[in-house]
Amino acid sequence: MRHTLPSLFATALLAFPVGAQTLDRILETGEMKLGYRTDAAPLSYQNEEGNPAGYTPLICINVAQAIANALQLENLDVSFVPVSTEDRFDKVASGEIDLLCGAATITLARREIVDFSDPVYVDGTSILLPNGAQGSLEDLAGKKIGVRGATTTEEALNTSLLAAGLTADVVPFESHAEGISAMEDKEIVAYFADQSILMGLFRSSPKANEMMISNEILTIEKQGLAMVRGDADFRLLVDTVVSELFNSGKMREFFAAAMPGAEPGAALEAMYLLSPTAR
């Protein structure tokens, strides 16, 4: 999907230098490429019309507009590029995409490959279960449980099982759609994912009345927008926009639009207070 953004010439952003590698490329080509997850609703997904949707694509549209303003581009051609959990960080590192607008947890291992913006969301690993089931790991020991492969959730699940001295038949799925289908067909007794993603899967399932989301949270994970390493000017501009979105209350609006009826948790409320940075 492509957008053309007119420059609004926001004076607050014109002082940023344009000598950094990413900004130079955008200025030269008049193009910006945003990567997004297609299967991580409500944070980042592809809607029924085939267009990007969700919390982080909304943020990135605002970042792209600010970059058009800062570079004084009359028009900026913005394209959304679908990425997978396996290739998303490689595409950032190679310059194939300028900014990753998906549900990306910030970890030290990933920061060896890419840089991240200031956190834009706080999530945590939770469990989708049949109604009436117990939500503890001990109750799932020895049973068949599912998780999206190649994610920090898979790592957290395996680490938690090991730390508790438990074993289970962990099935890694290639997509959340496959995972929820396995739950609906009772092929697995639990599915692990970010709480926000589980909420989206749960609400859209035709068998939602047969399932529930556990109150137990296994992890607390900060999520950010990924970009190429070492590009300080680009990161500063992105972080400035993120800070302004928090400060103006726009982040709350994006949350409400992406997750109607949901209430921000304590960790997210803390981020609303801590994220705006003084100029």
N, C-alpha and C positions, 0 to 999 in steps of 0.2 A: 504494500500500500504506500502511496506517495502523497505528500502534502507540500504545497508551496506556501511558505510563510513570508508575508511582507515585512520589511523592516519598520519598526516603530521608533527607532532612534532614541532608546531610553538613555537619558543622560547619565544615570547612575552607573551604567555599565561601560561607557565609552572610554573610561580611563584604563581599561585593561589592555596590556600589551598584546600584540597579535603575532609575536615571533615564535610561539611554540609550535611544535610539529603538527599537532592535530588542527589547531586553528589556521595554520598556514595552508594545510590541504583543503580545509573547508572554504577558506577565502579564495583559493585558486580555482576550485572546481564548482563552487556554489552549491555543493551537495553535502548532506550529512546522513549517515546511515546508522539507524538505531536497531539493535538486536532485541528481540523479544521472545519469551517463551510462549508457545501456543497452548500449553496444557497445564498452566499453573493458576487457574481461576481461583479466587477473584483478583489476584495480584497481577497476573499477566496471562492473556490467553487470546485465542482467535475466536471471534464471535461467529454467529450463524451466517453472516454475510461475507465471512472470510477476512474481516478486518481486525487489526489489533485492538484489544480492549483491556480494561483493568486499571488498577491503582498505579502501577509504575509507568505504563505508557502515557497516562495522563500527566505524570510528573515530567516525563521526557519531552513531551510536546512543549511544555513551558520552558524547559532548558533550551530546546532548539530555538524557540522564539527569542530568548535572551541572547543566544549566540548570534542570531541574525542582527539583532540590535547592536551588539558590541562590535561586530565586524562591518557595520553599516552596509549590509547587503540589501539591495532593493528586493530581492527574492532569494529565498533559500529552499532548495529542493530537498525535502526530507523524505527518506524512504525507510520503511520498517522491514527488517529482514528476519524471518523466522530462524530460530536457533534451537538446538537440542541441549539436553543436559550434558551430553558428551563433548560437543564441539564449541559451546558458547564462549569459553574463556580463550580457546585457541583463536577464534575469530576476532576477539578483541586484541589479543597480543599481535596478531598478524596485520592488523589495521583494516581487516575486511569490514568490521563495524567500528564506529567511533565510540559508541556508548551502549552498554548492555542494560536494557530496561526490563529485566526479569526479576524473578524471586531469587536473588542471589545472596546467600549468607556470606558474610565477611569472615574469612579465616586466614590465619597466618600462612598456611600452605598455598592458598589461592593468591595471596599477596606476593608470592614468589613469581607469579606469572603476570598478574595484572594489579592495577591500583583500584581503590574504591573511593567513592564519594563518602561524605558524612552519611551516617545511617539515615535511611528514609522510612524504615519500618522495623518493628520488633515482632518476631514470631516465635513459635516453639513447637517441638514435635509432640503430637498427640496421637490418639488411637481411635479408629473407627471399629465398633464392636456390634455384635448382635444385641438386641434388647435384652436386658437382664444379666448380661455377662459381667464378670469382674474385670476391672481395668488394670490390674497389677501385672507386672512381668511374671511374677511367680505363678499366676494362674494360667499364663500362656506357655509355660515351659513344656517342651516336648510336642507342642502343637504346630500346625502349619500356619505361618503368618506371612503377610506380604508387605512390600515396601517398593517405592520407585527406585530403580537401580541408578548408580552413579550420582548419588546425592549425599549431602551431609546428613540427611535423615537416615540413610542406610548405614553410614559410619556410626552415627549416634546409637542406633538400635544395636548394632553388633558390639559396640563398646559397653553399652548398658548391660547386655546379656553376659558378657565376659566378666564385668565387674561384679555382677550378682552371682556368678558361678552357675549360670543357667545355660541350657541349650534349647534351641528350637529349630524347626525347619523353616528357615527364612527364604522366601521366594522373591527374588528381585524382578519387578515388572518393567517393561520398556516404556510404559505410559501409565498415568493415573487412571485413564479410562479402562485399561486392562485390569488394574487393581480393583477398582470399584465393581467391575463386572464379576471378578472372582469372588468378591464379598457377596454380591447379590445371588450368585449361584452356589454359595456356601462351600466353595472350593478352599477357602481359607477362613480362619476364625477371627482374624484381626488384620487391619491395614493401618500402617504407620505413615504419617505425612505431616507437613506443617499444618498447624491448627486452621489457618485461613484456607488452605487448599481443601482440607477435609470438610470444612463448612460448605464450600462450593460443591464438592462431590455429593455430600449428604443432601443438600437442598435440591439438587437436580436428579437424584435417583428416584426411579418409580417405586422402589422398595424402601424409601426413607422411614416408613412407619415400622419397619422390622429392625432398624439399626439405631445406634446412638453413638455420640462422641464422648469419650472418657474425659473426666475433669482433670486427669493426671497429665502434667506437662513434663516431658523428659528432659527438654533443653530450653534454653532461652537464647535465641539467635538474632543478632543484628544483621539487617540486610541493607545493601547499598547498590549504587549504580557502578558497574565495572567499566574501567577505561584502561588505555595503554599505560604501562609503567613509565615513570620518570618525566611525565609531561606536566610540570608544576603549574604553568599558566592555565592550561585547560582544566585541570582539577580545581584550581582556585575559582575559576569562573563557574564551574558546575556547583561547587560548594556554596558559592555566594547565592546562586539561584535557589538551591535547596534551603538555605537559611532564610531567605526572604519568603519562600512558600510556607515555611513553618511560622514565621513571624506574622505573616498576613492572615493566617488562618486557612489558607488554601489547602494545606495538607488534610485538615479535618474535612473539608468539602470533598476532596478526592476520596477519602475513606468512606464517607457517607454515600457517595455516588457508586463506588465499587462494591460496597457491602451494605445495602439498604437494611436498616433495622438493627444492625450490629452495633454494639457499644465498645469503644476502645478499652482494652485491658489496662491494668496498672502500669505495666512496662511501657505501653504505647503512650499513656498519659504522661509518664515521666519524660519520654523523648520529646513530646510537645513542649515541655518546659525547658529542657536542656539544649535542644538543637539550635535555636536562633543564636547567632554569634554577633557580638558587638562589632561595629565598623571601626 
